[in-house]
């Protein structure tokens, strides 16, 4: 049975509050992704933060239980429960769209588990490889922990951890508020980290161009 749960003012960090939609409803997901697409059309860097949580099967057969997406603080964080949904073509097509950059953290396991349900992210950037986070692994650290290193130590001061027992029930509904907050922050953290890295890279390229001496034009005869 389809469900749509909305949460207002979920804390990310500082004064940033998130609107979160948790759903397995195909119509709701299509509507939300359409809003994402309208927003991303206006962005120079079309970044979507992405993270996955898994069901409680053994690692060899584990599959995605929850997919988290964020396109910035002005957009809802989408928590899609594919483990409790019929196939959603709009969701599949969105992940496969080469126009968007999907930023995740230590994504090797995510790619493997997505393949088990015939899903592929077309333009999947691994923050851990592109911007090396010393001694950080997805198994040990939340994306929010990494964001605390890069953006705001507020993340590290929050009681955001969930237990191993709680991690084992991402496929069980309903999810607790602690699950919702944890999942939303991780998706938004992936977005914000890559957005900041991208803006920094743009600034460095611009500064380098300004430092280069202008090329001399050949004299006309």
N, C-alpha and C positions, 0 to 999 in steps of 0.2 A: 504494500500500500504506500502511495506517495505521501511525502510530508515536506513541509517548508517551515523551518524555524528561523526566526530573526532575532538578533541580539544587537542592542544599541549600546554605544559608548564602551566597547571593550577596550581596555587600556593597552596601548602599544608601548610608548615611552614618552616621557615628558608630558606635553599637553596633547599628544596625538591620541585620538579615540577612533576606534574602528567600528564600522557597521558590518555585521557578519551575517551571512545567509548560509544555513546548513540545510541541505536538501538532497533528496534522491529523485525529485520530480523533474521529468524531462522538459516540461513546458516552462517551469521556473528557470531551469538551467539555460534553456534557449533564450529566454527574455534577458537574463543576467549577462549572458555572453554577447548578446546584441548591444547592450549598454557598454560593455568592455570595448567592443569593436568601434562604436561611435567615438568613444574616448580616445582609443589608440590611433584612430585616423588623424587626430589633431596633434599627435606627439611626434617629435623628431626621432626619439629613440623609443621604439615600441616594446617596452619591457614588461614582462609578466613574471612575478615571483611565483615559484612552484615548489611544493613539497609533498611528500607522500607518507602516509602511515599504513601499516600492513596488518593483515589478519594474523591469527595466532597459529598458523600452520608451521611446519618445519621449514627451515630456510630453503630447502630444495623445491618446495611447492608453494611458498608464500606468495600471496597476491596483494595488490593494493586494496585496502579497505576504505581509505579516505584520500581524496586528492584535494590539496589546498591551493588556491590561486589568489593572487593579489596584483592589481594594476595601479597601486598607489593609494594614498590616504583619502582621496576624494571618491574612490570607488569602493563598493562593497567587497569584502573578502568572501570568496566563494569556497565553501566546504562541501564538496560533492561526494556522496556516498555510493560509489559504483557497486559496492558489494551488496547493496540493497535496492538496486535499480535495474530496469530493463536497459538495453543498449541505447545510448543517447548519441545519435548521429551528429548533432550540433557540437557536442563536447569533443567527439573524435575529430571532427573537421577543424575545430579551433586549435587543438594540440598539433595538428598536422600543417598548420598555416605557416609558411616560410616568412611571412611578413613580420612575425613577432619573434622576439628573443625571450626564451623561457630560461630564467636564471634559477638554478638550484645549487645545493651544497653537497658535494661528494656524491655524484649522481649515478655512479656505476651500478649500485644495487637497484636504484629506482628504474633505470632503463631495462634491466633484466626482468624485473617484476611486472613492468608495463607490457613487455613482450609476451608474457604469459597470458595476458588477457587481450592480446592483439591490439595494443595501443602503442603509438610511437609519437614522441615529441620531435617535431621537425628541426627546430633550431634551439638545441638544449645546451646551455652554457654552464660549465661546472665552475662555480666560484672558487672552490678549493684548489683547482688546477690553475685558473687564470690569475688568481690573487692568493698566493699560498698562505694559509692560516696555520701557523706553527702549532704542532701538537693538538690539532683539532680534528676529530673524526665524528662522523654522523652518529656512530654507535654510542659515543660518550657525551657529546655536546649538542644541545639544542641550537638551532639557528639563532635563537634569541641570545644565546651565550656569545656567539660569534659577533652579533651586532653590538653587544656590549663592548667588544674589543675594538670595533671599527667606528661606531657611531656614538653610543650613549651608554655610560656605565649604569644608567638606570635599570637596564635589562638585568644586569648581574645582581642588583640589589633586591629584585623582586622574588617572591615565593612562587616561581613559575615551574618548578620541577614537578613531574608526575612520576609515580612509582613504577617499577617493573610490572606489578600487577595491573596497574591502570593501562600501561602500554599494551598489555595482552588483550585488551577488549575494545580496540578501535572498530571492530566489525559488529560489536554489540550495541543495540539501540535501546533506549536513548543514550546519547553521550552526556557525560556530566559537564557542568560549567567549566570545570578545570580542563577537561579535554578540549572544549570549544576555545577557551582562551589560549591554551598552548598551541593548538593547530593554527589559529588565526595569526598569532604573533610570528610563528615560523614562516608562514607565507609572506606576510608583510615584511619581515626581516630580509628575506631573500630579495624581494623587490628593492627595498631601500639600499641594501648593500650594493647591488649591481648598478642602481641608478647613480649612486654617489661615485662609484668607481668610473662609470662612463663619463660623468660630468668632469671628473678630475682628468681623465685622459683627453677629453676635448680641450680643457684648459691648457694642458701641457703641449698639445699639438699647436694650438693657437699661439702660445708663447714662443715656440720654436720657429714658427713662420715669421713672427715679428722680429726675431733675432737675426734671421737670414738677410744678408745684404741684397739690395735689389739688383736684378740682372741688368747689365749694360745693354742698351739697344745698339745694334750696328748702325754706323753713320750711313745716311743715304747719300748716294753719289750725285 
